[in-house]
């Protein structure tokens, strides 16, 4: 039984970007969208290596409040004037008129069929997406599908990067992070889609400034834009309603063929019945053989015509079935390419590792084990060695980095601290002591009755006991100045400092 299936999807195709003169423009390709007066043309000139003042540059930047840029301009040049060739498309100003908007939508559908990035520009000094731009985004998405948003990068002009401006935005709480979060939330609310658009803050006047912060920010953001342009696959916009319409036409034709076939079959049965009736009637009534032959010939011709018609209908039915099979094959191929479109080359994710029935890495991925990359744009470079290569040291965590320190390792580290030890000091007490001695006295003029003979003389003898004064040692209290606080490592001591975690294999997309 034939099953009827309708597919609605956006088909990305890599088709050449061709101007009216037949010249194929180089890749990558960038389309700049935005309102008038916010610096679109100035930015376009700077990306082509021209001066911000617009002199001798391909795009005029003499915007006036009452004027409106209505034309679509193509330009080919070298990135920043010295890099690789690319194509830049400067579009009409958004919000000029409905006709201008219709022209832009027609351009997106008919001409920009192989664009890598749509750079949607905003005035960085303003907060929020205007109603005009919201309406344009809705119409573009209606025309080509929500997948268009995956090729959009936000750009905020009038965003100086000098030190004073950075400090002021930080104190106001309206820095780059706040800006991107605000605009991404608006897009998610508009289309009910979980998507995070990348953002850039290229200041067209940075190269003429003397501030090193301006130069560093310009180099960072222009490098990021070039990377996004070269890594993003080009594609043609074929709206979901176009594909659905084509499939619906095929469905209607198939339904009509089935009805025609059923009617033809019924007619054949009727003709066959009539033939049998005629034959029977001829036998029963013995009608003239010539008359019967004429009728039989006519009926046979009718049968032959019906059979020919049925054969043609069956052939058409086979062709339709083949067409539907081809559409299914295209859809399956497109579906298999979606993961590669969603994650850029160089993305690193955690992978559970080999499981039953699936012992190998997914196609286009390589383990982060410090070995050479085998193919793709990063070929011969080394993958980051962040898996558990040396069993004495565990695998490495990933963490965010500044734009100048990505792809570098950080060794183990413990936060700087100190331990205090407390000693209250001590004292020594001395209560004093005495020393005794005996004094012998001889009196040679004493009475004879109490005399003793001493040293050949008669003398009187007696003892006289004395003692010395009490003395104390000069001992005083002193302190070492040492204090002590008890330190305990608990039950989780070991050779590493780490939080709770689960081990995975880090893998990186290379194709």
C-alpha positions, 0 to 999 in steps of 0.5 A, a space after each residue: 500500500 502506498 503511504 502518503 507523506 508530506 515533508 516541510 523543511 529548509 534545504 541547504 544547497 551550496 550554489 554559486 552567487 552569480 551577478 547579472 553579468 554571469 560573474 561568480 562572486 567568491 566565497 565566503 559571502 556576507 549580507 549586512 542588514 540594518 536601518 539607515 544611519 547606524 553605520 552599515 555602509 561605514 562598516 562595509 567599507 572598513 571590512 573591505 579595507 577602506 577608511 571610515 570617512 568613506 573617501 574612494 570607497 565602494 559604499 557611500 556613507 553620507 546618510 541624511 535623516 530624510 533620505 533612504 538607501 533603497 538599492 542592493 549593492 554587491 562588492 568583492 574585495 579582500 578582507 580588511 584590504 589585505 586578507 582573502 577575497 570575499 563578497 559583501 552585500 549591502 542591503 536597503 535601509 530597513 524601515 524606509 517603506 513597504 516597497 523597500 521591505 518587499 524588495 529586500 524579501 524578494 532579494 533574499 528569496 531570489 538572489 542571496 541563495 548562497 550567503 554564509 552570514 547575515 550580519 543584523 546591525 543595531 545601534 549600540 546606543 539604543 536598547 531593544 529591537 524596534 517594531 520595524 525590525 521585529 516585523 522584518 524578522 518575522 517576514 523573513 522567517 515566514 519566507 524561509 523558515 526559522 533555520 534562517 536565524 542560525 545564519 544570523 550574527 548580531 552586530 552593534 555599532 557606535 560601541 566604543 571600546 576605550 577604557 572610560 566607555 568600558 568602565 561606564 557600561 560596567 557601572 551601568 550594568 549594560 555591558 556586552 553580556 547584558 546586550 546579547 542576553 537582552 536581544 537573544 531573549 527578544 528573538 526567543 520570545 518572538 519565535 518560540 525557539 531555543 537559540 543563542 545568536 552570536 554577537 559582535 561589537 565592531 567599532 568602525 572608528 577603532 583603527 583611527 583611534 589611539 587607544 590600544 583597547 580599541 585596536 585589540 577589540 577591533 582585531 578580536 571581533 573582526 577575527 571572530 566574524 571571519 571565522 564565522 563566515 568561513 566555517 558556516 556552510 553556504 545555502 540556498 533559501 527554499 521556503 518550507 511552504 514551497 516544498 510543502 506545496 510541491 509535495 501537495 501537488 504530487 499528492 493531488 496528482 497521485 490521487 487523481 491518477 488513482 481515481 482515473 485508474 479506478 474509473 478506467 477499470 470500472 469502464 473496462 469491466 462494463 465493456 467486458 460485460 457488454 461484450 459478453 451480452 452482445 456475444 450471447 445475444 448474437 448466439 441467441 437471436 442469430 443476428 447477422 454475422 457482419 453486424 456482430 463483427 462490426 459491433 465486436 470490432 468497435 468494442 475491441 477498439 474501445 477495449 484497446 483504447 482503455 488498455 492503452 490509457 491504463 498503461 499510460 496511467 500506470 507509467 505516470 504513477 510509477 514516475 510519481 512514485 520515483 519522484 517521491 522516493 527522490 524527495 525522501 532521499 534528499 530529506 534523509 541526506 539533509 537530516 543527516 547533515 543537521 548535526 554538522 550545521 548546528 556545531 561548528 568545527 572545533 567544538 568540544 563535547 563530553 562523550 560517554 565512550 564506546 558502548 555495546 554495538 557502537 565501539 567507534 567515534 561518531 563520524 567527523 569527531 576525534 578524541 582529545 588526546 593530544 594527537 594530530 588531527 587527521 583531516 578537515 580544516 584543522 588537519 595536522 594541528 594537535 587536539 587538546 590533551 585533556 583526556 586521562 592520558 597519564 594515569 597519575 593525573 586525571 583528565 582536565 576540566 574545561 572552563 571559559 577563557 578570554 579571547 587571548 588565552 583560548 586553547 591553552 592549559 592551566 596547571 594545578 593551583 590552590 588558592 593563596 592562604 595562611 594558617 594562624 597559630 596562637 601562643 598565650 606565653 608563660 611565666 616563671 615564679 621565684 619565692 626567694 631563699 636564705 643562707 645560714 652560717 655559725 660565728 665562733 667568738 673567743 674572749 680571753 678576758 672571761 672568768 676562769 670558771 667558764 674558760 677553755 684552753 685554746 691555742 695555749 691560752 685560757 679563754 671563754 668560748 660561745 657561738 653566735 648564729 647569723 643569717 643572710 638576707 632573702 634574695 630573688 632571681 630577676 625572672 620575667 614573663 615573656 611570649 613567643 608571639 606564635 598562634 595556632 589554628 587547627 586545620 583538618 582536610 576531612 575525608 576527601 584528601 588526595 593527590 588532586 584538588 577537584 570538585 565532584 565530577 563524572 569522567 567522560 571522553 572529551 571529543 572535538 569536531 574536525 569535519 
